[in-house]
Amino acid sequence: MKASPAKIAFDYRPQDSATGVSQSTATQLLPSYEPHNGALNKTQLNQLKKSSPKAKGGTMRSSLFECEGA
């Protein structure tokens, strides 16, 4: 038996409008993705860090990645 996909956390509108969609429209149009395989390994993480743009001055206040040894 296949598990149902997680629901998106927002309020559906009773009918489609310029500012929102009904649940039936969202179900038809929004993609459903399979769960990922877990955390990135060290090689994948290093590839992402290497390919991401470098900061141009300033101070890093937060990061999407856990900084080891920082």
PDB file of N, H, CA, C and O in Angstrom:
ATOM      1  N   MET A   1       0.836  -1.184   0.000  1.00  0.00           N
ATOM      2  CA  MET A   1       0.000   0.000   0.000  1.00  0.00           C
ATOM      3  C   MET A   1       0.880   1.247   0.000  1.00  0.00           C
ATOM      4  O   MET A   1       1.788   1.367   0.823  1.00  0.00           O
ATOM      5  N   LYS A   2       0.620   2.158  -0.904  1.00  0.00           N
ATOM      6  H   LYS A   2      -0.117   2.060  -1.572  1.00  0.00           H
ATOM      7  CA  LYS A   2       1.428   3.371  -1.040  1.00  0.00           C
ATOM      8  C   LYS A   2       0.950   4.440  -0.064  1.00  0.00           C
ATOM      9  O   LYS A   2      -0.249   4.695   0.048  1.00  0.00           O
ATOM     10  N   ALA A   3       1.893   5.066   0.643  1.00  0.00           N
ATOM     11  H   ALA A   3       2.868   4.858   0.553  1.00  0.00           H
ATOM     12  CA  ALA A   3       1.544   6.127   1.587  1.00  0.00           C
ATOM     13  C   ALA A   3       1.115   7.377   0.819  1.00  0.00           C
ATOM     14  O   ALA A   3       1.651   7.673  -0.249  1.00  0.00           O
ATOM     15  N   SER A   4       0.148   8.102   1.369  1.00  0.00           N
ATOM     16  H   SER A   4      -0.287   7.861   2.236  1.00  0.00           H
ATOM     17  CA  SER A   4      -0.299   9.328   0.696  1.00  0.00           C
ATOM     18  C   SER A   4       0.735  10.431   0.912  1.00  0.00           C
ATOM     19  O   SER A   4       1.378  10.477   1.961  1.00  0.00           O
ATOM     20  N   PRO A   5       0.904  11.329  -0.079  1.00  0.00           N
ATOM     21  CA  PRO A   5       1.891  12.398   0.054  1.00  0.00           C
ATOM     22  C   PRO A   5       1.477  13.394   1.132  1.00  0.00           C
ATOM     23  O   PRO A   5       0.294  13.548   1.434  1.00  0.00           O
ATOM     24  N   ALA A   6       2.467  14.062   1.700  1.00  0.00           N
ATOM     25  H   ALA A   6       3.428  13.937   1.455  1.00  0.00           H
ATOM     26  CA  ALA A   6       2.197  15.061   2.734  1.00  0.00           C
ATOM     27  C   ALA A   6       1.412  16.220   2.134  1.00  0.00           C
ATOM     28  O   ALA A   6       1.571  16.547   0.958  1.00  0.00           O
ATOM     29  N   LYS A   7       0.576  16.830   2.941  1.00  0.00           N
ATOM     30  H   LYS A   7       0.447  16.564   3.897  1.00  0.00           H
ATOM     31  CA  LYS A   7      -0.244  17.948   2.475  1.00  0.00           C
ATOM     32  C   LYS A   7       0.557  19.244   2.574  1.00  0.00           C
ATOM     33  O   LYS A   7       1.438  19.384   3.422  1.00  0.00           O
ATOM     34  N   ILE A   8       0.235  20.181   1.699  1.00  0.00           N
ATOM     35  H   ILE A   8      -0.481  20.067   1.010  1.00  0.00           H
ATOM     36  CA  ILE A   8       0.870  21.489   1.711  1.00  0.00           C
ATOM     37  C   ILE A   8       0.197  22.337   2.778  1.00  0.00           C
ATOM     38  O   ILE A   8      -1.025  22.304   2.925  1.00  0.00           O
ATOM     39  N   ALA A   9       0.986  23.092   3.516  1.00  0.00           N
ATOM     40  H   ALA A   9       1.979  23.120   3.396  1.00  0.00           H
ATOM     41  CA  ALA A   9       0.464  23.883   4.636  1.00  0.00           C
ATOM     42  C   ALA A   9      -0.007  25.261   4.174  1.00  0.00           C
ATOM     43  O   ALA A   9       0.693  26.255   4.368  1.00  0.00           O
ATOM     44  N   PHE A  10      -1.182  25.321   3.570  1.00  0.00           N
ATOM     45  H   PHE A  10      -1.751  24.514   3.413  1.00  0.00           H
ATOM     46  CA  PHE A  10      -1.826  26.597   3.288  1.00  0.00           C
ATOM     47  C   PHE A  10      -3.316  26.381   3.142  1.00  0.00           C
ATOM     48  O   PHE A  10      -3.771  25.252   2.956  1.00  0.00           O
ATOM     49  N   ASP A  11      -4.073  27.452   3.224  1.00  0.00           N
ATOM     50  H   ASP A  11      -3.703  28.369   3.374  1.00  0.00           H
ATOM     51  CA  ASP A  11      -5.525  27.358   3.149  1.00  0.00           C
ATOM     52  C   ASP A  11      -5.998  27.335   1.708  1.00  0.00           C
ATOM     53  O   ASP A  11      -5.615  28.185   0.904  1.00  0.00           O
ATOM     54  N   TYR A  12      -6.824  26.367   1.390  1.00  0.00           N
ATOM     55  H   TYR A  12      -7.136  25.676   2.044  1.00  0.00           H
ATOM     56  CA  TYR A  12      -7.435  26.308   0.070  1.00  0.00           C
ATOM     57  C   TYR A  12      -8.636  27.251   0.039  1.00  0.00           C
ATOM     58  O   TYR A  12      -9.243  27.525   1.074  1.00  0.00           O
ATOM     59  N   ARG A  13      -8.969  27.736  -1.129  1.00  0.00           N
ATOM     60  H   ARG A  13      -8.475  27.514  -1.970  1.00  0.00           H
ATOM     61  CA  ARG A  13     -10.117  28.608  -1.323  1.00  0.00           C
ATOM     62  C   ARG A  13     -11.318  27.755  -1.741  1.00  0.00           C
ATOM     63  O   ARG A  13     -11.146  26.677  -2.311  1.00  0.00           O
ATOM     64  N   PRO A  14     -12.534  28.236  -1.460  1.00  0.00           N
ATOM     65  CA  PRO A  14     -13.714  27.492  -1.902  1.00  0.00           C
ATOM     66  C   PRO A  14     -13.771  27.370  -3.429  1.00  0.00           C
ATOM     67  O   PRO A  14     -14.255  26.370  -3.959  1.00  0.00           O
ATOM     68  N   GLN A  15     -13.271  28.398  -4.131  1.00  0.00           N
ATOM     69  H   GLN A  15     -12.878  29.210  -3.701  1.00  0.00           H
ATOM     70  CA  GLN A  15     -13.187  28.357  -5.592  1.00  0.00           C
ATOM     71  C   GLN A  15     -11.912  29.051  -6.031  1.00  0.00           C
ATOM     72  O   GLN A  15     -11.349  29.853  -5.286  1.00  0.00           O
ATOM     73  N   ASP A  16     -11.457  28.747  -7.232  1.00  0.00           N
ATOM     74  H   ASP A  16     -11.915  28.096  -7.837  1.00  0.00           H
ATOM     75  CA  ASP A  16     -10.235  29.343  -7.765  1.00  0.00           C
ATOM     76  C   ASP A  16     -10.404  30.845  -7.951  1.00  0.00           C
ATOM     77  O   ASP A  16     -11.473  31.315  -8.342  1.00  0.00           O
ATOM     78  N   SER A  17      -9.339  31.594  -7.667  1.00  0.00           N
ATOM     79  H   SER A  17      -8.471  31.212  -7.349  1.00  0.00           H
ATOM     80  CA  SER A  17      -9.350  33.042  -7.861  1.00  0.00           C
ATOM     81  C   SER A  17      -7.921  33.486  -8.167  1.00  0.00           C
ATOM     82  O   SER A  17      -7.010  32.661  -8.246  1.00  0.00           O
ATOM     83  N   ALA A  18      -7.734  34.786  -8.336  1.00  0.00           N
ATOM     84  H   ALA A  18      -8.473  35.456  -8.271  1.00  0.00           H
ATOM     85  CA  ALA A  18      -6.397  35.318  -8.609  1.00  0.00           C
ATOM     86  C   ALA A  18      -5.473  35.179  -7.403  1.00  0.00           C
ATOM     87  O   ALA A  18      -4.252  35.224  -7.549  1.00  0.00           O
ATOM     88  N   THR A  19      -6.047  35.012  -6.215  1.00  0.00           N
ATOM     89  H   THR A  19      -7.040  34.976  -6.096  1.00  0.00           H
ATOM     90  CA  THR A  19      -5.223  34.958  -5.006  1.00  0.00           C
ATOM     91  C   THR A  19      -5.174  33.584  -4.346  1.00  0.00           C
ATOM     92  O   THR A  19      -4.564  33.433  -3.288  1.00  0.00           O
ATOM     93  N   GLY A  20      -5.800  32.592  -4.946  1.00  0.00           N
ATOM     94  H   GLY A  20      -6.296  32.716  -5.806  1.00  0.00           H
ATOM     95  CA  GLY A  20      -5.762  31.271  -4.335  1.00  0.00           C
ATOM     96  C   GLY A  20      -6.411  30.224  -5.206  1.00  0.00           C
ATOM     97  O   GLY A  20      -7.074  30.543  -6.194  1.00  0.00           O
ATOM     98  N   VAL A  21      -6.216  28.972  -4.836  1.00  0.00           N
ATOM     99  H   VAL A  21      -5.678  28.713  -4.034  1.00  0.00           H
ATOM    100  CA  VAL A  21      -6.773  27.862  -5.593  1.00  0.00           C
ATOM    101  C   VAL A  21      -7.583  26.951  -4.684  1.00  0.00           C
ATOM    102  O   VAL A  21      -7.380  26.909  -3.470  1.00  0.00           O
ATOM    103  N   SER A  22      -8.505  26.223  -5.303  1.00  0.00           N
ATOM    104  H   SER A  22      -8.670  26.257  -6.289  1.00  0.00           H
ATOM    105  CA  SER A  22      -9.273  25.230  -4.562  1.00  0.00           C
ATOM    106  C   SER A  22      -8.421  23.971  -4.398  1.00  0.00           C
ATOM    107  O   SER A  22      -7.414  23.800  -5.084  1.00  0.00           O
ATOM    108  N   GLN A  23      -8.829  23.105  -3.496  1.00  0.00           N
ATOM    109  H   GLN A  23      -9.648  23.243  -2.939  1.00  0.00           H
ATOM    110  CA  GLN A  23      -8.049  21.891  -3.257  1.00  0.00           C
ATOM    111  C   GLN A  23      -8.027  21.002  -4.492  1.00  0.00           C
ATOM    112  O   GLN A  23      -7.004  20.376  -4.772  1.00  0.00           O
ATOM    113  N   SER A  24      -9.118  20.928  -5.233  1.00  0.00           N
ATOM    114  H   SER A  24      -9.948  21.437  -5.006  1.00  0.00           H
ATOM    115  CA  SER A  24      -9.122  20.064  -6.417  1.00  0.00           C
ATOM    116  C   SER A  24      -8.149  20.571  -7.480  1.00  0.00           C
ATOM    117  O   SER A  24      -7.480  19.766  -8.127  1.00  0.00           O
ATOM    118  N   THR A  25      -8.056  21.884  -7.674  1.00  0.00           N
ATOM    119  H   THR A  25      -8.599  22.538  -7.148  1.00  0.00           H
ATOM    120  CA  THR A  25      -7.099  22.438  -8.633  1.00  0.00           C
ATOM    121  C   THR A  25      -5.672  22.183  -8.170  1.00  0.00           C
ATOM    122  O   THR A  25      -4.822  21.792  -8.970  1.00  0.00           O
ATOM    123  N   ALA A  26      -5.400  22.401  -6.886  1.00  0.00           N
ATOM    124  H   ALA A  26      -6.090  22.719  -6.237  1.00  0.00           H
ATOM    125  CA  ALA A  26      -4.048  22.178  -6.354  1.00  0.00           C
ATOM    126  C   ALA A  26      -3.641  20.716  -6.515  1.00  0.00           C
ATOM    127  O   ALA A  26      -2.493  20.424  -6.850  1.00  0.00           O
ATOM    128  N   THR A  27      -4.571  19.803  -6.279  1.00  0.00           N
ATOM    129  H   THR A  27      -5.504  20.040  -6.007  1.00  0.00           H
ATOM    130  CA  THR A  27      -4.275  18.377  -6.397  1.00  0.00           C
ATOM    131  C   THR A  27      -3.937  18.012  -7.841  1.00  0.00           C
ATOM    132  O   THR A  27      -3.074  17.170  -8.089  1.00  0.00           O
ATOM    133  N   GLN A  28      -4.622  18.651  -8.793  1.00  0.00           N
ATOM    134  H   GLN A  28      -5.324  19.335  -8.592  1.00  0.00           H
ATOM    135  CA  GLN A  28      -4.387  18.362 -10.203  1.00  0.00           C
ATOM    136  C   GLN A  28      -3.072  18.962 -10.701  1.00  0.00           C
ATOM    137  O   GLN A  28      -2.392  18.350 -11.524  1.00  0.00           O
ATOM    138  N   LEU A  29      -2.706  20.148 -10.217  1.00  0.00           N
ATOM    139  H   LEU A  29      -3.258  20.645  -9.548  1.00  0.00           H
ATOM    140  CA  LEU A  29      -1.599  20.889 -10.806  1.00  0.00           C
ATOM    141  C   LEU A  29      -0.287  20.830 -10.048  1.00  0.00           C
ATOM    142  O   LEU A  29       0.774  20.913 -10.667  1.00  0.00           O
ATOM    143  N   LEU A  30      -0.320  20.690  -8.730  1.00  0.00           N
ATOM    144  H   LEU A  30      -1.181  20.622  -8.227  1.00  0.00           H
ATOM    145  CA  LEU A  30       0.919  20.692  -7.960  1.00  0.00           C
ATOM    146  C   LEU A  30       1.572  19.312  -8.012  1.00  0.00           C
ATOM    147  O   LEU A  30       0.893  18.302  -7.832  1.00  0.00           O
ATOM    148  N   PRO A  31       2.871  19.260  -8.252  1.00  0.00           N
ATOM    149  CA  PRO A  31       3.542  17.965  -8.333  1.00  0.00           C
ATOM    150  C   PRO A  31       3.663  17.299  -6.968  1.00  0.00           C
ATOM    151  O   PRO A  31       3.760  17.973  -5.942  1.00  0.00           O
ATOM    152  N   SER A  32       3.657  15.994  -6.969  1.00  0.00           N
ATOM    153  H   SER A  32       3.579  15.447  -7.802  1.00  0.00           H
ATOM    154  CA  SER A  32       3.894  15.214  -5.753  1.00  0.00           C
ATOM    155  C   SER A  32       5.232  14.517  -5.924  1.00  0.00           C
ATOM    156  O   SER A  32       5.486  13.880  -6.946  1.00  0.00           O
ATOM    157  N   TYR A  33       6.071  14.640  -4.935  1.00  0.00           N
ATOM    158  H   TYR A  33       5.865  15.158  -4.104  1.00  0.00           H
ATOM    159  CA  TYR A  33       7.413  14.064  -5.017  1.00  0.00           C
ATOM    160  C   TYR A  33       7.554  12.931  -4.020  1.00  0.00           C
ATOM    161  O   TYR A  33       6.977  12.954  -2.933  1.00  0.00           O
ATOM    162  N   GLU A  34       8.328  11.951  -4.412  1.00  0.00           N
ATOM    163  H   GLU A  34       8.797  11.932  -5.295  1.00  0.00           H
ATOM    164  CA  GLU A  34       8.646  10.854  -3.515  1.00  0.00           C
ATOM    165  C   GLU A  34       9.575  11.375  -2.414  1.00  0.00           C
ATOM    166  O   GLU A  34      10.323  12.325  -2.644  1.00  0.00           O
ATOM    167  N   PRO A  35       9.540  10.775  -1.235  1.00  0.00           N
ATOM    168  CA  PRO A  35      10.469  11.195  -0.170  1.00  0.00           C
ATOM    169  C   PRO A  35      11.919  10.990  -0.630  1.00  0.00           C
ATOM    170  O   PRO A  35      12.206  10.070  -1.395  1.00  0.00           O
ATOM    171  N   HIS A  36      12.815  11.842  -0.166  1.00  0.00           N
ATOM    172  H   HIS A  36      12.582  12.589   0.455  1.00  0.00           H
ATOM    173  CA  HIS A  36      14.218  11.719  -0.559  1.00  0.00           C
ATOM    174  C   HIS A  36      14.901  10.610   0.231  1.00  0.00           C
ATOM    175  O   HIS A  36      14.312  10.025   1.141  1.00  0.00           O
ATOM    176  N   ASN A  37      16.127  10.333  -0.122  1.00  0.00           N
ATOM    177  H   ASN A  37      16.605  10.807  -0.861  1.00  0.00           H
ATOM    178  CA  ASN A  37      16.857   9.213   0.466  1.00  0.00           C
ATOM    179  C   ASN A  37      17.620   9.563   1.727  1.00  0.00           C
ATOM    180  O   ASN A  37      18.486   8.794   2.142  1.00  0.00           O
ATOM    181  N   GLY A  38      17.335  10.683   2.346  1.00  0.00           N
ATOM    182  H   GLY A  38      16.631  11.308   2.008  1.00  0.00           H
ATOM    183  CA  GLY A  38      18.011  11.050   3.575  1.00  0.00           C
ATOM    184  C   GLY A  38      19.018  12.160   3.371  1.00  0.00           C
ATOM    185  O   GLY A  38      18.998  12.850   2.351  1.00  0.00           O
ATOM    186  N   ALA A  39      19.889  12.329   4.330  1.00  0.00           N
ATOM    187  H   ALA A  39      19.906  11.769   5.158  1.00  0.00           H
ATOM    188  CA  ALA A  39      20.870  13.409   4.315  1.00  0.00           C
ATOM    189  C   ALA A  39      21.896  13.219   3.202  1.00  0.00           C
ATOM    190  O   ALA A  39      22.140  12.104   2.743  1.00  0.00           O
ATOM    191  N   LEU A  40      22.483  14.321   2.785  1.00  0.00           N
ATOM    192  H   LEU A  40      22.285  15.228   3.158  1.00  0.00           H
ATOM    193  CA  LEU A  40      23.541  14.273   1.776  1.00  0.00           C
ATOM    194  C   LEU A  40      24.806  13.680   2.392  1.00  0.00           C
ATOM    195  O   LEU A  40      25.077  13.859   3.579  1.00  0.00           O
ATOM    196  N   ASN A  41      25.571  12.973   1.569  1.00  0.00           N
ATOM    197  H   ASN A  41      25.351  12.827   0.605  1.00  0.00           H
ATOM    198  CA  ASN A  41      26.844  12.471   2.069  1.00  0.00           C
ATOM    199  C   ASN A  41      27.891  13.583   1.948  1.00  0.00           C
ATOM    200  O   ASN A  41      27.608  14.645   1.395  1.00  0.00           O
ATOM    201  N   LYS A  42      29.075  13.342   2.454  1.00  0.00           N
ATOM    202  H   LYS A  42      29.305  12.479   2.903  1.00  0.00           H
ATOM    203  CA  LYS A  42      30.127  14.359   2.485  1.00  0.00           C
ATOM    204  C   LYS A  42      30.526  14.823   1.082  1.00  0.00           C
ATOM    205  O   LYS A  42      30.763  16.012   0.867  1.00  0.00           O
ATOM    206  N   THR A  43      30.603  13.895   0.131  1.00  0.00           N
ATOM    207  H   THR A  43      30.411  12.929   0.305  1.00  0.00           H
ATOM    208  CA  THR A  43      30.972  14.243  -1.245  1.00  0.00           C
ATOM    209  C   THR A  43      29.927  15.157  -1.869  1.00  0.00           C
ATOM    210  O   THR A  43      30.276  16.152  -2.505  1.00  0.00           O
ATOM    211  N   GLN A  44      28.641  14.830  -1.695  1.00  0.00           N
ATOM    212  H   GLN A  44      28.357  14.022  -1.179  1.00  0.00           H
ATOM    213  CA  GLN A  44      27.571  15.658  -2.236  1.00  0.00           C
ATOM    214  C   GLN A  44      27.574  17.051  -1.608  1.00  0.00           C
ATOM    215  O   GLN A  44      27.399  18.053  -2.301  1.00  0.00           O
ATOM    216  N   LEU A  45      27.772  17.103  -0.310  1.00  0.00           N
ATOM    217  H   LEU A  45      27.914  16.289   0.253  1.00  0.00           H
ATOM    218  CA  LEU A  45      27.808  18.382   0.397  1.00  0.00           C
ATOM    219  C   LEU A  45      28.972  19.247  -0.092  1.00  0.00           C
ATOM    220  O   LEU A  45      28.812  20.449  -0.298  1.00  0.00           O
ATOM    221  N   ASN A  46      30.133  18.637  -0.274  1.00  0.00           N
ATOM    222  H   ASN A  46      30.263  17.660  -0.106  1.00  0.00           H
ATOM    223  CA  ASN A  46      31.290  19.385  -0.779  1.00  0.00           C
ATOM    224  C   ASN A  46      31.051  19.890  -2.201  1.00  0.00           C
ATOM    225  O   ASN A  46      31.465  21.000  -2.535  1.00  0.00           O
ATOM    226  N   GLN A  47      30.387  19.093  -3.044  1.00  0.00           N
ATOM    227  H   GLN A  47      30.050  18.191  -2.772  1.00  0.00           H
ATOM    228  CA  GLN A  47      30.065  19.527  -4.403  1.00  0.00           C
ATOM    229  C   GLN A  47      29.138  20.736  -4.381  1.00  0.00           C
ATOM    230  O   GLN A  47      29.324  21.676  -5.155  1.00  0.00           O
ATOM    231  N   LEU A  48      28.153  20.718  -3.510  1.00  0.00           N
ATOM    232  H   LEU A  48      28.003  19.954  -2.882  1.00  0.00           H
ATOM    233  CA  LEU A  48      27.240  21.858  -3.385  1.00  0.00           C
ATOM    234  C   LEU A  48      27.969  23.113  -2.911  1.00  0.00           C
ATOM    235  O   LEU A  48      27.773  24.199  -3.458  1.00  0.00           O
ATOM    236  N   LYS A  49      28.801  22.956  -1.902  1.00  0.00           N
ATOM    237  H   LYS A  49      28.960  22.074  -1.458  1.00  0.00           H
ATOM    238  CA  LYS A  49      29.552  24.105  -1.385  1.00  0.00           C
ATOM    239  C   LYS A  49      30.478  24.678  -2.454  1.00  0.00           C
ATOM    240  O   LYS A  49      30.615  25.896  -2.572  1.00  0.00           O
ATOM    241  N   LYS A  50      31.118  23.796  -3.237  1.00  0.00           N
ATOM    242  H   LYS A  50      31.007  22.807  -3.141  1.00  0.00           H
ATOM    243  CA  LYS A  50      32.050  24.231  -4.265  1.00  0.00           C
ATOM    244  C   LYS A  50      31.335  24.957  -5.406  1.00  0.00           C
ATOM    245  O   LYS A  50      31.879  25.909  -5.965  1.00  0.00           O
ATOM    246  N   SER A  51      30.129  24.520  -5.754  1.00  0.00           N
ATOM    247  H   SER A  51      29.688  23.747  -5.299  1.00  0.00           H
ATOM    248  CA  SER A  51      29.406  25.117  -6.880  1.00  0.00           C
ATOM    249  C   SER A  51      28.548  26.327  -6.497  1.00  0.00           C
ATOM    250  O   SER A  51      28.054  27.032  -7.377  1.00  0.00           O
ATOM    251  N   SER A  52      28.367  26.572  -5.208  1.00  0.00           N
ATOM    252  H   SER A  52      28.768  25.999  -4.493  1.00  0.00           H
ATOM    253  CA  SER A  52      27.533  27.708  -4.798  1.00  0.00           C
ATOM    254  C   SER A  52      28.324  29.012  -4.889  1.00  0.00           C
ATOM    255  O   SER A  52      29.543  29.012  -4.715  1.00  0.00           O
ATOM    256  N   PRO A  53      27.631  30.128  -5.164  1.00  0.00           N
ATOM    257  CA  PRO A  53      28.328  31.410  -5.270  1.00  0.00           C
ATOM    258  C   PRO A  53      28.960  31.805  -3.938  1.00  0.00           C
ATOM    259  O   PRO A  53      28.418  31.513  -2.872  1.00  0.00           O
ATOM    260  N   LYS A  54      30.086  32.457  -4.010  1.00  0.00           N
ATOM    261  H   LYS A  54      30.526  32.695  -4.876  1.00  0.00           H
ATOM    262  CA  LYS A  54      30.791  32.889  -2.807  1.00  0.00           C
ATOM    263  C   LYS A  54      30.247  34.235  -2.342  1.00  0.00           C
ATOM    264  O   LYS A  54      29.854  35.070  -3.158  1.00  0.00           O
ATOM    265  N   ALA A  55      30.226  34.437  -1.050  1.00  0.00           N
ATOM    266  H   ALA A  55      30.545  33.759  -0.388  1.00  0.00           H
ATOM    267  CA  ALA A  55      29.752  35.698  -0.476  1.00  0.00           C
ATOM    268  C   ALA A  55      30.694  36.827  -0.851  1.00  0.00           C
ATOM    269  O   ALA A  55      31.909  36.637  -0.920  1.00  0.00           O
ATOM    270  N   LYS A  56      30.135  37.996  -1.091  1.00  0.00           N
ATOM    271  H   LYS A  56      29.149  38.151  -1.035  1.00  0.00           H
ATOM    272  CA  LYS A  56      30.936  39.170  -1.454  1.00  0.00           C
ATOM    273  C   LYS A  56      30.963  40.140  -0.280  1.00  0.00           C
ATOM    274  O   LYS A  56      30.214  41.116  -0.260  1.00  0.00           O
ATOM    275  N   GLY A  57      31.798  39.880   0.667  1.00  0.00           N
ATOM    276  H   GLY A  57      32.407  39.087   0.651  1.00  0.00           H
ATOM    277  CA  GLY A  57      31.917  40.738   1.841  1.00  0.00           C
ATOM    278  C   GLY A  57      30.816  40.448   2.842  1.00  0.00           C
ATOM    279  O   GLY A  57      29.940  39.621   2.587  1.00  0.00           O
ATOM    280  N   GLY A  58      30.857  41.112   3.960  1.00  0.00           N
ATOM    281  H   GLY A  58      31.569  41.783   4.167  1.00  0.00           H
ATOM    282  CA  GLY A  58      29.842  40.915   4.991  1.00  0.00           C
ATOM    283  C   GLY A  58      30.133  39.700   5.844  1.00  0.00           C
ATOM    284  O   GLY A  58      31.186  39.073   5.729  1.00  0.00           O
ATOM    285  N   THR A  59      29.191  39.382   6.695  1.00  0.00           N
ATOM    286  H   THR A  59      28.335  39.891   6.789  1.00  0.00           H
ATOM    287  CA  THR A  59      29.334  38.279   7.619  1.00  0.00           C
ATOM    288  C   THR A  59      28.204  37.284   7.411  1.00  0.00           C
ATOM    289  O   THR A  59      27.061  37.683   7.190  1.00  0.00           O
ATOM    290  N   MET A  60      28.509  36.004   7.479  1.00  0.00           N
ATOM    291  H   MET A  60      29.438  35.680   7.659  1.00  0.00           H
ATOM    292  CA  MET A  60      27.471  34.993   7.357  1.00  0.00           C
ATOM    293  C   MET A  60      26.748  34.867   8.689  1.00  0.00           C
ATOM    294  O   MET A  60      27.362  34.580   9.716  1.00  0.00           O
ATOM    295  N   ARG A  61      25.436  35.085   8.661  1.00  0.00           N
ATOM    296  H   ARG A  61      24.938  35.319   7.826  1.00  0.00           H
ATOM    297  CA  ARG A  61      24.652  34.991   9.883  1.00  0.00           C
ATOM    298  C   ARG A  61      24.070  33.603  10.078  1.00  0.00           C
ATOM    299  O   ARG A  61      23.891  33.148  11.207  1.00  0.00           O
ATOM    300  N   SER A  62      23.776  32.937   8.978  1.00  0.00           N
ATOM    301  H   SER A  62      23.921  33.306   8.060  1.00  0.00           H
ATOM    302  CA  SER A  62      23.235  31.579   9.078  1.00  0.00           C
ATOM    303  C   SER A  62      23.611  30.810   7.810  1.00  0.00           C
ATOM    304  O   SER A  62      24.057  31.390   6.820  1.00  0.00           O
ATOM    305  N   SER A  63      23.422  29.508   7.869  1.00  0.00           N
ATOM    306  H   SER A  63      23.060  29.037   8.673  1.00  0.00           H
ATOM    307  CA  SER A  63      23.780  28.661   6.740  1.00  0.00           C
ATOM    308  C   SER A  63      22.747  27.562   6.587  1.00  0.00           C
ATOM    309  O   SER A  63      22.130  27.142   7.566  1.00  0.00           O
ATOM    310  N   LEU A  64      22.556  27.099   5.366  1.00  0.00           N
ATOM    311  H   LEU A  64      23.057  27.441   4.571  1.00  0.00           H
ATOM    312  CA  LEU A  64      21.690  25.956   5.133  1.00  0.00           C
ATOM    313  C   LEU A  64      22.397  24.661   5.501  1.00  0.00           C
ATOM    314  O   LEU A  64      21.754  23.621   5.649  1.00  0.00           O
ATOM    315  N   PHE A  65      23.712  24.718   5.650  1.00  0.00           N
ATOM    316  H   PHE A  65      24.234  25.562   5.530  1.00  0.00           H
ATOM    317  CA  PHE A  65      24.514  23.555   5.944  1.00  0.00           C
ATOM    318  C   PHE A  65      25.061  23.628   7.357  1.00  0.00           C
ATOM    319  O   PHE A  65      25.322  24.711   7.882  1.00  0.00           O
ATOM    320  N   GLU A  66      25.232  22.458   7.967  1.00  0.00           N
ATOM    321  H   GLU A  66      25.021  21.579   7.540  1.00  0.00           H
ATOM    322  CA  GLU A  66      25.886  22.419   9.270  1.00  0.00           C
ATOM    323  C   GLU A  66      27.371  22.649   9.065  1.00  0.00           C
ATOM    324  O   GLU A  66      27.987  21.987   8.229  1.00  0.00           O
ATOM    325  N   CYS A  67      27.948  23.562   9.801  1.00  0.00           N
ATOM    326  H   CYS A  67      27.448  24.099  10.480  1.00  0.00           H
ATOM    327  CA  CYS A  67      29.368  23.870   9.663  1.00  0.00           C
ATOM    328  C   CYS A  67      30.155  23.069  10.686  1.00  0.00           C
ATOM    329  O   CYS A  67      30.057  23.318  11.888  1.00  0.00           O
ATOM    330  N   GLU A  68      30.933  22.112  10.209  1.00  0.00           N
ATOM    331  H   GLU A  68      31.013  21.911   9.233  1.00  0.00           H
ATOM    332  CA  GLU A  68      31.746  21.297  11.098  1.00  0.00           C
ATOM    333  C   GLU A  68      33.042  22.027  11.438  1.00  0.00           C
ATOM    334  O   GLU A  68      33.720  22.555  10.556  1.00  0.00           O
ATOM    335  N   GLY A  69      33.365  22.047  12.684  1.00  0.00           N
ATOM    336  H   GLY A  69      32.815  21.618  13.400  1.00  0.00           H
ATOM    337  CA  GLY A  69      34.629  22.625  13.120  1.00  0.00           C
ATOM    338  C   GLY A  69      34.668  24.144  13.055  1.00  0.00           C
ATOM    339  O   GLY A  69      35.747  24.734  13.102  1.00  0.00           O
ATOM    340  N   ALA A  70      33.526  24.777  12.949  1.00  0.00           N
ATOM    341  H   ALA A  70      32.649  24.298  12.911  1.00  0.00           H
ATOM    342  CA  ALA A  70      33.505  26.239  12.881  1.00  0.00           C
ATOM    343  C   ALA A  70      33.303  26.848  14.234  1.00  0.00           C
ATOM    344  O   ALA A  70      33.259  28.072  14.359  1.00  0.00           O
TER     345      ALA A  70
END
